[in-house]
């Protein structure tokens, strides 16, 4: 099924062999895909040559947990196409923006690892190019709000951020 969305990696296929290349919205919520399969979908979406043109993706309720592979996909996308994250400098030669602007990662237990923190860090400088991000009900807690606040100060693309049902402290 995911190969119908597009093909990531060295052997790309033509648009004719990707029947879902015109798909704009995909809801995969509640499928328990886990970190590996969720990362595979995100890799296809964030590969310029995959042929995938998804604009809205719902991966809520997929047991991503620590999100090690999901974070790797986001990092690779931002490092290869978007920004030198260490310097906050936009890439000129390779710059490309994924068509994905709406992403739901709600109810994935992202508190188990560093995925929530990494996503907050990548919001800085519009690295993920998202307008809508749902991280609700992930058990995020503690001082993560400080990283989020500093990232949002430099983000001009996010219009809707859902952080409901997390465990942020009162400050």
C-alpha positions in Angstrom: 0.0 0.0 0.0 2.7 2.5 1.0 4.5 1.9 -2.3 1.4 3.2 -4.1 2.0 6.6 -2.3 5.5 6.8 -3.7 8.9 5.2 -3.5 11.7 6.5 -1.4 15.4 5.6 -2.0 17.7 5.2 -5.0 15.3 3.4 -7.3 12.5 5.9 -7.9 9.4 5.0 -10.0 7.6 7.2 -12.5 4.3 8.9 -11.7 2.3 6.4 -13.8 3.3 3.5 -11.5 2.2 5.4 -8.4 -1.6 5.3 -8.4 -1.9 7.4 -5.2 0.4 10.2 -6.3 -2.6 12.6 -6.5 -3.7 11.7 -2.9 -3.7 14.9 -0.7 -5.2 13.6 2.6 -4.4 10.3 4.3 -5.9 9.2 7.7 -4.0 6.3 9.1 -5.1 6.9 12.7 -5.5 4.0 15.1 -3.7 1.4 13.0 -1.0 0.7 15.5 1.7 1.0 12.8 4.4 1.7 15.4 7.6 3.7 14.9 8.9 1.8 11.9 5.9 1.9 9.6 5.0 5.5 10.6 8.6 6.5 9.8 8.3 4.8 6.4 5.2 6.8 5.5 6.9 10.0 6.7 10.0 9.1 4.7 8.0 8.8 1.5 6.2 12.1 2.2 9.5 13.9 2.9 11.4 12.7 -0.1 11.4 15.1 -3.0 11.6 12.4 -5.6 9.1 10.0 -4.2 6.1 11.4 -6.2 4.0 11.6 -3.0 2.2 14.9 -2.6 0.3 14.4 0.7 -0.8 17.6 2.3 -2.5 16.2 5.4 -1.4 13.1 7.3 -3.0 11.7 10.5 -0.8 9.2 12.3 -2.6 9.5 15.7 -2.9 6.4 17.8 -0.2 4.4 16.1 2.0 3.5 19.1 5.1 5.5 17.9 6.4 5.6 21.4 10.1 6.6 21.5 9.9 7.6 17.9 13.5 6.9 17.1 12.8 6.2 13.4 10.3 9.0 13.0 12.8 11.5 14.4 15.5 10.2 12.0 13.2 10.9 9.1 12.5 14.4 10.3 16.2 15.1 10.9 17.2 13.7 7.5 14.6 15.9 5.8 15.7 19.1 7.5 19.4 18.4 7.2 19.2 17.4 3.5 16.5 19.8 2.1 15.8 22.5 4.6 18.3 23.8 7.2 21.7 23.3 8.7 20.1 22.9 12.1 23.3 23.6 14.0 23.7 27.0 12.4 20.0 27.8 11.7 21.0 28.6 8.1 18.6 27.8 5.2 20.0 25.5 2.6 20.2 27.3 -0.8 21.2 24.6 -3.3 19.1 21.7 -2.1 16.2 23.7 -0.5 12.9 22.0 -1.1 9.7 22.0 0.9 7.5 18.9 1.4 3.8 19.5 0.5 2.8 18.2 4.0 1.4 21.1 6.0 -0.9 19.2 8.5 0.4 16.4 10.7 -1.4 14.7 13.6 0.8 12.7 16.0 -1.8 12.6 18.8 -2.0 9.7 21.2 1.4 8.1 20.4 3.1 8.1 23.8 5.8 10.4 22.6 6.8 11.0 26.2 8.6 7.7 26.2 11.6 9.1 24.3 12.9 12.3 22.8 10.5 12.5 19.9 8.5 15.3 21.4 11.6 17.3 22.2 13.1 16.7 18.7 9.9 17.8 17.0 9.8 21.0 19.1 13.4 21.7 18.2 12.6 21.2 14.5 9.8 23.7 14.7 12.5 26.4 15.0 13.2 28.3 11.8 10.1 26.6 10.1 12.2 23.5 9.4 9.2 21.2 9.1 7.1 23.7 7.2 3.9 22.7 9.1 0.9 24.9 9.6 -1.0 22.5 11.8 0.5 20.1 14.3 -1.4 17.9 16.8 0.7 16.5 19.6 -2.2 16.1 22.0 -2.5 13.3 24.6 1.2 12.2 24.4 2.1 12.5 28.0 4.5 15.3 27.3 5.5 17.0 30.6 8.0 18.9 32.6 10.3 21.5 31.1 9.6 20.7 27.5 7.5 23.9 27.3 10.8 25.9 27.5 12.1 24.3 24.3 8.7 24.7 22.7 8.5 28.4 23.6 12.0 29.2 22.2 11.2 27.2 19.0 7.9 29.0 18.4 9.6 32.4 18.7 11.4 31.6 15.5 8.6 29.8 13.7 6.4 31.8 11.3 4.5 28.9 9.6 2.6 27.1 12.4 -1.0 28.4 12.7 -2.5 25.6 14.8 -0.7 23.7 17.6 -2.7 21.2 19.7 -1.0 20.3 23.0 -4.1 19.4 24.9 -4.1 16.4 27.3 -0.4 16.5 28.0 1.2 17.0 31.5 2.9 20.4 31.3 3.6 21.9 34.7 1.9 25.1 35.8 4.8 27.5 34.9 
